[in-house]
Every structure is written in C-alpha cells, then in structure tokens.
Amino acid sequence: MDQKVTSDVLCAVTECVIAFLGDNLDKEFTKNDIRFSNYAQTLTTESFNKPNLKDANSEYDKFFAQPLKTLAYSKVLIETKRGNTNVYKVKRFDILEFISLRERNALNFLEIYLSKVILESGFQNIFNNFSLVSG
C-alpha cells in the first residue's frame, strides 16, 4: 500500500486487468502486461490526463505496481515471483469485478481491507486513541 493506491487508481487498474484477461480468467499477467495494454493506454491518458505510457516510463511504475500488490496482499490476486518479475493470476474474480465497476466500490473495498489490516496488525488501539485525542 502506498499513496498510489487510491480508489480511482484501484478501480482503473482492476478495469485494465479485466480487459486484459478477456474471456481467459486463468491467464497469468505481469504489471507490464497491464501497463502496456491498449486499454490501459486509453484509460490512463483519457481519465487521468497522464502522458502517453511510452513517454513517461517512471511515472507509471507505481501506478500499476502498487494496486496489483494490494490486490495480491488482500488475496484477490495470487502473486508468484519468477526471477525479478511478479506474476499474477486472479483468485477472486468476483471481488476484482466489484472493484472495477465504480470508484465507490473500490473505496468500499479499501475501507474493508485497511480496517482488517489495522485490526489484525494489533494497531487498532493506536488508531482509536488517535481518534479520541485528535477529535
């Protein structure tokens, strides 16, 4: 998780993954498969007013990588390492599709996922105390 994993970006990346998969839900893919797909090129330039994918190499590195990592950590995707490359496969298409349908769904997913991470990490009391002090 980092600053690139916002609801709008997560929604867009999941939409790109689904477009890349087409009818083959068992297809494996990498960050670059998604990043350099025609669908991703159109979506990122039109929806995010970002430069062409081929013209802005470093700008897109985390844009695709971090949402895919988040989806892997949350068990929506399965991630395996092949050399230095992370390879992904869909584990929960239903959740992937839900996230891709609208930004609000992606926000709901992030809220549930982050709440679970905070709870399971043992940091819930820290957040609760922070809320009491700052509120």
Secondary structure as a PSIPRED ss2 file (coil, helix, strand):
# PSIPRED VFORMAT (PSIPRED V4.0)

   1 M C   1.000  0.000  0.000
   2 D C   1.000  0.000  0.000
   3 Q C   1.000  0.000  0.000
   4 K C   1.000  0.000  0.000
   5 V C   1.000  0.000  0.000
   6 T C   1.000  0.000  0.000
   7 S H   0.000  1.000  0.000
   8 D H   0.000  1.000  0.000
   9 V H   0.000  1.000  0.000
  10 L H   0.000  1.000  0.000
  11 C H   0.000  1.000  0.000
  12 A H   0.000  1.000  0.000
  13 V H   0.000  1.000  0.000
  14 T H   0.000  1.000  0.000
  15 E H   0.000  1.000  0.000
  16 C H   0.000  1.000  0.000
  17 V H   0.000  1.000  0.000
  18 I H   0.000  1.000  0.000
  19 A H   0.000  1.000  0.000
  20 F H   0.000  1.000  0.000
  21 L H   0.000  1.000  0.000
  22 G C   1.000  0.000  0.000
  23 D C   1.000  0.000  0.000
  24 N C   1.000  0.000  0.000
  25 L C   1.000  0.000  0.000
  26 D C   1.000  0.000  0.000
  27 K C   1.000  0.000  0.000
  28 E C   1.000  0.000  0.000
  29 F E   0.000  0.000  1.000
  30 T E   0.000  0.000  1.000
  31 K H   0.000  1.000  0.000
  32 N H   0.000  1.000  0.000
  33 D H   0.000  1.000  0.000
  34 I H   0.000  1.000  0.000
  35 R H   0.000  1.000  0.000
  36 F C   1.000  0.000  0.000
  37 S C   1.000  0.000  0.000
  38 N H   0.000  1.000  0.000
  39 Y H   0.000  1.000  0.000
  40 A H   0.000  1.000  0.000
  41 Q H   0.000  1.000  0.000
  42 T H   0.000  1.000  0.000
  43 L H   0.000  1.000  0.000
  44 T H   0.000  1.000  0.000
  45 T H   0.000  1.000  0.000
  46 E H   0.000  1.000  0.000
  47 S H   0.000  1.000  0.000
  48 F C   1.000  0.000  0.000
  49 N C   1.000  0.000  0.000
  50 K C   1.000  0.000  0.000
  51 P C   1.000  0.000  0.000
  52 N C   1.000  0.000  0.000
  53 L C   1.000  0.000  0.000
  54 K C   1.000  0.000  0.000
  55 D C   1.000  0.000  0.000
  56 A C   1.000  0.000  0.000
  57 N C   1.000  0.000  0.000
  58 S H   0.000  1.000  0.000
  59 E H   0.000  1.000  0.000
  60 Y H   0.000  1.000  0.000
  61 D H   0.000  1.000  0.000
  62 K H   0.000  1.000  0.000
  63 F H   0.000  1.000  0.000
  64 F H   0.000  1.000  0.000
  65 A H   0.000  1.000  0.000
  66 Q H   0.000  1.000  0.000
  67 P H   0.000  1.000  0.000
  68 L H   0.000  1.000  0.000
  69 K H   0.000  1.000  0.000
  70 T H   0.000  1.000  0.000
  71 L H   0.000  1.000  0.000
  72 A H   0.000  1.000  0.000
  73 Y H   0.000  1.000  0.000
  74 S C   1.000  0.000  0.000
  75 K C   1.000  0.000  0.000
  76 V C   1.000  0.000  0.000
  77 L E   0.000  0.000  1.000
  78 I E   0.000  0.000  1.000
  79 E E   0.000  0.000  1.000
  80 T E   0.000  0.000  1.000
  81 K E   0.000  0.000  1.000
  82 R E   0.000  0.000  1.000
  83 G C   1.000  0.000  0.000
  84 N C   1.000  0.000  0.000
  85 T E   0.000  0.000  1.000
  86 N E   0.000  0.000  1.000
  87 V E   0.000  0.000  1.000
  88 Y E   0.000  0.000  1.000
  89 K E   0.000  0.000  1.000
  90 V E   0.000  0.000  1.000
  91 K C   1.000  0.000  0.000
  92 R C   1.000  0.000  0.000
  93 F H   0.000  1.000  0.000
  94 D H   0.000  1.000  0.000
  95 I H   0.000  1.000  0.000
  96 L H   0.000  1.000  0.000
  97 E H   0.000  1.000  0.000
  98 F H   0.000  1.000  0.000
  99 I H   0.000  1.000  0.000
 100 S H   0.000  1.000  0.000
 101 L H   0.000  1.000  0.000
 102 R C   1.000  0.000  0.000
 103 E H   0.000  1.000  0.000
 104 R H   0.000  1.000  0.000
 105 N H   0.000  1.000  0.000
 106 A H   0.000  1.000  0.000
 107 L H   0.000  1.000  0.000
 108 N H   0.000  1.000  0.000
 109 F H   0.000  1.000  0.000
 110 L H   0.000  1.000  0.000
 111 E H   0.000  1.000  0.000
 112 I H   0.000  1.000  0.000
 113 Y H   0.000  1.000  0.000
 114 L H   0.000  1.000  0.000
 115 S H   0.000  1.000  0.000
 116 K H   0.000  1.000  0.000
 117 V H   0.000  1.000  0.000
 118 I H   0.000  1.000  0.000
 119 L H   0.000  1.000  0.000
 120 E H   0.000  1.000  0.000
 121 S H   0.000  1.000  0.000
 122 G C   1.000  0.000  0.000
 123 F C   1.000  0.000  0.000
 124 Q H   0.000  1.000  0.000
 125 N H   0.000  1.000  0.000
 126 I H   0.000  1.000  0.000
 127 F H   0.000  1.000  0.000
 128 N H   0.000  1.000  0.000
 129 N H   0.000  1.000  0.000
 130 F H   0.000  1.000  0.000
 131 S H   0.000  1.000  0.000
 132 L H   0.000  1.000  0.000
 133 V H   0.000  1.000  0.000
 134 S H   0.000  1.000  0.000
 135 G C   1.000  0.000  0.000
